[in-house]
Amino acid sequence: MGNIVDLAEKKEPVNIKGERATFENEKYGSHPLNVFDIWLAESEVPTPLVIYIHGGGFVGGDKSKYFESEDMVRFLAAGVSVATINYRFMTDAPFGIKASFFDSKRCLQYIRHNAKKYNIDKTRIACSGGSAGAGTALWLAFSDDMADPQNEDPVLRESSRLTCAGAFATQSTYDIFQWEKIIGIPISDTPEQLWNIATAFGLKDFNGVDLYNQKEIRKDLDFLSRMDKSDPPIFVYNRHKSGIPTNEDELNHHPLHAKAIKEKADAVGLEAIVYAPEIGIVDPSGKDLVDFFMEKFFE
């Protein structure tokens, strides 16, 4: 973990237009990876905000992934501020994907709590990300408001709700046992796969543990089941090939994950733009993420 933090500190937060982040490595929590960079759009009035959450399987990755994003400079030019965040990995205490989720939630709440400092409009905040970051963005989008009004920590009293969310190469749920039905192949019972599932569930020692019957953990990680019509609109894009997965990357990023999200959104009546061209899913609007977010920010 130390090497990852050192790398993040050495990579300069400068976007493709040569614009340095307005605030660098802002701390939002106690973990060493609880930091973010934020580029503030030039504006005399509070601006919308896009928060980018990096991927890396919840075991790696860094906020610097988005420093060269073309979408970032498009947002800034249109008057939308942009943050790129880091979060603890699922191999760090208190372990599991939920720990990573809650870091991203806290970062969102921290920026809301400090909206005046960053000139942010608290009512217009979106999250987007790839892979693990995509799943985190959807977990935030589909969860009920996690504000805790009575909490001693004023940050946690803030809303966790979003205006909209974007997800690239996302998983459909982190209740991994559901992937058998979604992708159409049985979940491997190899020691490596069982370790991956146990680690995602936050279990340090799973010898003799029936992972399938960890119902409470599975429910907590199943953001797909949380989706309903009241949730913010979503943008989903997956360019990966279809067919039978031949490795973990193809399984984790299979376009059938996007299909499952689209089918659920259609069923509950949630607005969703979904692209998975390898399996024939193309939204007729032709909108990309920036188009979609801008429409929601300024409608």
C-alpha positions as CSV (number, residue, x, y, z in Angstrom):
1,M,0.0,0.0,0.0
2,G,2.8,2.4,0.8
3,N,4.2,2.1,-2.8
4,I,0.8,3.0,-4.2
5,V,0.5,6.1,-2.1
6,D,4.0,7.1,-3.0
7,L,3.2,6.7,-6.7
8,A,0.1,8.8,-6.3
9,E,2.1,11.6,-4.6
10,K,4.7,11.6,-7.4
11,K,2.3,11.8,-10.3
12,E,1.4,15.4,-10.8
13,P,-2.3,16.2,-11.0
14,V,-2.3,18.0,-14.3
15,N,-4.9,17.5,-17.0
16,I,-4.3,17.3,-20.8
17,K,-4.6,21.0,-21.1
18,G,-1.9,21.5,-18.6
19,E,-4.2,22.7,-15.9
20,R,-3.2,21.7,-12.4
21,A,-5.8,20.6,-9.9
22,T,-7.0,23.6,-7.8
23,F,-6.6,21.5,-4.6
24,E,-4.3,18.4,-4.4
25,N,-4.5,15.4,-2.2
26,E,-7.2,16.8,-0.1
27,K,-7.9,14.5,3.0
28,Y,-11.4,13.3,3.5
29,G,-10.8,10.5,6.0
30,S,-8.2,8.8,8.2
31,H,-6.9,6.1,5.8
32,P,-3.7,7.0,3.8
33,L,-5.7,6.5,0.6
34,N,-8.5,8.9,1.6
35,V,-7.4,11.7,-0.7
36,F,-8.7,13.5,-3.7
37,D,-7.8,16.1,-6.3
38,I,-10.3,18.6,-7.5
39,W,-10.3,21.0,-10.5
40,L,-12.7,23.9,-10.0
41,A,-14.4,25.3,-13.0
42,E,-14.2,29.1,-13.3
43,S,-17.5,30.4,-12.0
44,E,-18.8,33.1,-9.7
45,V,-21.7,30.8,-8.7
46,P,-21.5,27.2,-7.3
47,T,-20.9,24.7,-10.0
48,P,-22.0,21.1,-10.6
49,L,-19.4,18.4,-9.8
50,V,-18.4,15.1,-11.4
51,I,-16.5,12.7,-9.1
52,Y,-14.4,10.1,-10.9
53,I,-13.8,6.8,-9.0
54,H,-11.0,4.7,-10.4
55,G,-11.1,0.9,-11.1
56,G,-8.6,-1.8,-10.2
57,G,-10.6,-4.6,-8.8
58,F,-10.7,-3.0,-5.3
59,V,-7.1,-4.1,-4.9
60,G,-5.2,-1.5,-7.0
61,G,-5.5,1.6,-9.1
62,D,-5.2,5.3,-8.5
63,K,-6.9,8.6,-9.1
64,S,-4.3,9.6,-11.6
65,K,-6.1,7.4,-14.2
66,Y,-8.3,10.4,-14.9
67,F,-5.7,13.1,-15.1
68,E,-5.6,12.7,-18.9
69,S,-9.3,12.3,-19.4
70,E,-10.7,14.2,-22.4
71,D,-14.1,14.3,-20.7
72,M,-12.6,16.1,-17.7
73,V,-11.6,19.1,-19.9
74,R,-15.0,19.1,-21.6
75,F,-16.7,19.3,-18.2
76,L,-14.4,22.1,-17.0
77,A,-14.9,24.1,-20.2
78,A,-18.7,23.7,-19.7
79,G,-18.6,25.0,-16.1
80,V,-18.5,21.7,-14.3
81,S,-15.9,21.0,-11.6
82,V,-14.2,17.6,-11.5
83,A,-12.7,15.5,-8.6
84,T,-10.7,12.3,-8.9
85,I,-10.5,10.2,-5.7
86,N,-8.6,7.4,-4.1
87,Y,-10.1,5.0,-1.5
88,R,-8.9,2.1,0.6
89,F,-8.7,-1.4,-1.1
90,M,-10.7,-4.4,0.0
91,T,-7.6,-5.9,1.4
92,D,-7.3,-3.1,4.0
93,A,-9.1,-3.1,7.3
94,P,-12.0,-3.3,7.9
95,F,-11.8,-5.4,4.7
96,G,-14.1,-6.2,1.8
97,I,-15.8,-4.2,-1.0
98,K,-18.0,-2.5,1.5
99,A,-15.0,-0.7,3.1
100,S,-14.1,0.7,-0.3
101,F,-17.7,1.7,-1.0
102,F,-18.0,3.6,2.3
103,D,-14.8,5.5,1.5
104,S,-16.2,6.8,-1.7
105,K,-19.5,7.6,0.1
106,R,-17.6,9.6,2.7
107,C,-15.6,11.5,0.0
108,L,-18.9,12.5,-1.6
109,Q,-20.2,13.6,1.7
110,Y,-17.0,15.4,2.6
111,I,-17.1,17.5,-0.6
112,R,-20.8,18.3,0.1
113,H,-19.9,19.4,3.6
114,N,-17.2,21.7,2.2
115,A,-19.3,22.9,-0.7
116,K,-18.5,26.5,0.0
117,K,-14.7,25.9,0.0
118,Y,-14.9,24.2,-3.4
119,N,-17.7,26.4,-4.8
120,I,-19.9,23.3,-5.5
121,D,-23.6,23.1,-5.8
122,K,-24.5,20.4,-3.4
123,T,-27.7,19.6,-5.4
124,R,-25.8,18.8,-8.6
125,I,-23.2,16.0,-8.1
126,A,-22.6,13.0,-10.2
127,C,-20.2,10.0,-9.9
128,S,-18.6,8.0,-12.7
129,G,-16.0,5.4,-13.0
130,G,-14.7,2.2,-14.6
131,S,-14.9,-1.4,-13.4
132,A,-14.7,-1.2,-9.6
133,G,-15.3,2.5,-9.8
134,A,-18.3,1.9,-12.0
135,G,-19.8,-0.5,-9.5
136,T,-19.2,2.0,-6.7
137,A,-20.9,4.7,-8.7
138,L,-23.9,2.5,-9.2
139,W,-24.0,1.4,-5.6
140,L,-24.2,5.1,-4.6
141,A,-26.9,5.7,-7.2
142,F,-29.1,2.8,-6.2
143,S,-28.7,3.1,-2.4
144,D,-31.2,5.1,-0.4
145,D,-29.8,8.3,1.1
146,M,-27.2,7.2,3.6
147,A,-27.2,10.6,5.5
148,D,-27.0,10.1,9.2
149,P,-28.5,13.3,10.7
150,Q,-27.6,12.5,14.3
151,N,-24.0,11.5,13.7
152,E,-21.4,13.2,15.7
153,D,-19.3,13.6,12.5
154,P,-20.9,16.4,10.5
155,V,-19.6,14.9,7.3
156,L,-21.7,11.8,7.7
157,R,-24.8,14.0,8.2
158,E,-24.6,15.0,4.5
159,S,-26.7,13.3,1.7
160,S,-25.2,10.6,-0.4
161,R,-27.6,11.0,-3.2
162,L,-26.5,11.8,-6.8
163,T,-27.9,13.7,-9.7
164,C,-26.8,11.0,-12.1
165,A,-24.2,8.3,-12.5
166,G,-21.9,6.8,-15.1
167,A,-20.4,3.3,-15.3
168,F,-17.9,1.9,-17.8
169,A,-17.2,-1.8,-18.0
170,T,-19.1,-2.2,-14.8
171,Q,-20.1,-5.4,-13.0
172,S,-23.9,-5.8,-12.5
173,T,-23.7,-6.8,-8.9
174,Y,-21.1,-7.8,-6.3
175,D,-23.2,-10.6,-5.2
176,I,-20.9,-12.7,-7.3
177,F,-23.0,-15.8,-7.1
178,Q,-25.6,-14.1,-9.2
179,W,-23.1,-14.0,-12.1
180,E,-23.8,-17.6,-12.9
181,K,-27.3,-16.6,-14.1
182,I,-26.2,-13.3,-15.6
183,I,-23.2,-14.6,-17.6
184,G,-24.5,-18.1,-18.0
185,I,-21.5,-20.0,-16.7
186,P,-21.1,-21.7,-13.3
187,I,-19.1,-20.0,-10.6
188,S,-15.7,-21.6,-10.3
189,D,-15.0,-23.4,-7.0
190,T,-11.3,-23.2,-7.4
191,P,-9.3,-22.0,-4.3
192,E,-8.4,-18.8,-6.2
193,Q,-12.0,-17.9,-7.1
194,L,-13.2,-18.8,-3.6
195,W,-10.5,-16.6,-2.2
196,N,-11.6,-13.7,-4.5
197,I,-15.2,-14.1,-3.3
198,A,-14.2,-14.3,0.3
199,T,-12.0,-11.2,0.1
200,A,-14.7,-9.3,-1.7
201,F,-17.1,-10.3,1.1
202,G,-14.6,-9.0,3.7
203,L,-13.8,-12.4,5.2
204,K,-10.1,-12.9,6.2
205,D,-10.5,-16.6,7.1
206,F,-13.1,-18.5,5.1
207,N,-12.0,-22.1,5.8
208,G,-15.1,-24.1,6.4
209,V,-17.3,-21.0,5.7
210,D,-20.2,-21.5,3.3
211,L,-19.8,-18.4,1.1
212,Y,-23.0,-19.0,-0.8
213,N,-25.0,-18.7,2.5
214,Q,-23.5,-15.4,3.5
215,K,-26.9,-13.8,2.8
216,E,-26.4,-10.6,4.7
217,I,-23.1,-9.8,3.0
218,R,-24.5,-10.8,-0.4
219,K,-27.5,-8.5,0.1
220,D,-25.3,-5.6,1.1
221,L,-23.2,-6.0,-2.1
222,D,-26.1,-6.5,-4.5
223,F,-26.6,-3.0,-5.7
224,L,-28.6,-4.3,-8.7
225,S,-31.5,-5.4,-6.4
226,R,-31.6,-1.9,-4.9
227,M,-32.4,-0.2,-8.2
228,D,-35.8,1.5,-8.4
229,K,-37.6,4.2,-10.4
230,S,-36.7,6.9,-7.8
231,D,-33.0,6.5,-8.4
232,P,-30.9,8.9,-10.4
233,P,-30.6,8.3,-14.2
234,I,-27.6,6.3,-15.3
235,F,-25.2,6.0,-18.3
236,V,-23.6,2.6,-18.9
237,Y,-21.0,1.7,-21.5
238,N,-19.3,-1.6,-22.2
239,R,-17.1,-2.3,-25.2
240,H,-15.9,-5.7,-24.2
241,K,-16.5,-8.8,-26.4
242,S,-19.2,-11.3,-25.8
243,G,-19.0,-15.1,-25.7
244,I,-17.7,-17.5,-23.1
245,P,-15.2,-15.7,-20.8
246,T,-11.7,-17.2,-21.0
247,N,-10.2,-15.3,-18.1
248,E,-11.1,-13.3,-15.1
249,D,-11.0,-9.9,-16.9
250,E,-13.5,-11.1,-19.5
251,L,-15.8,-12.5,-16.7
252,N,-15.6,-9.3,-14.7
253,H,-16.3,-7.0,-17.6
254,H,-18.6,-9.1,-19.7
255,P,-21.2,-7.0,-21.7
256,L,-23.9,-9.2,-20.2
257,H,-23.4,-7.2,-17.0
258,A,-24.6,-4.1,-18.9
259,K,-27.5,-6.1,-20.3
260,A,-28.6,-7.1,-16.8
261,I,-28.5,-3.5,-15.7
262,K,-30.5,-2.4,-18.7
263,E,-33.1,-5.1,-18.2
264,K,-33.6,-4.1,-14.6
265,A,-33.8,-0.4,-15.5
266,D,-36.4,-1.1,-18.1
267,A,-38.4,-3.3,-15.7
268,V,-38.5,-0.6,-12.9
269,G,-38.8,2.4,-15.2
270,L,-35.4,4.0,-14.5
271,E,-33.9,6.3,-17.1
272,A,-30.8,4.5,-18.4
273,I,-28.6,5.0,-21.5
274,V,-26.8,1.8,-22.1
275,Y,-24.3,0.8,-24.8
276,A,-23.0,-2.7,-25.2
277,P,-22.3,-2.8,-28.9
278,E,-20.8,-6.3,-28.9
279,I,-24.2,-7.7,-28.0
280,G,-26.2,-5.3,-30.0
281,I,-27.2,-2.8,-27.4
282,V,-26.8,0.8,-28.7
283,D,-28.8,3.7,-27.4
284,P,-30.6,5.5,-30.2
285,S,-29.9,8.9,-28.6
286,G,-26.2,8.7,-29.5
287,K,-25.4,10.7,-26.3
288,D,-22.0,10.1,-24.6
289,L,-21.4,10.5,-20.9
290,V,-20.7,14.3,-21.1
291,D,-23.8,14.9,-23.1
292,F,-25.9,12.9,-20.6
293,F,-24.4,14.5,-17.5
294,M,-24.7,18.0,-18.9
295,E,-28.3,17.4,-19.7
296,K,-29.0,16.3,-16.2
297,F,-27.1,19.1,-14.6
298,F,-28.7,21.9,-16.5
299,E,-32.2,20.6,-17.4
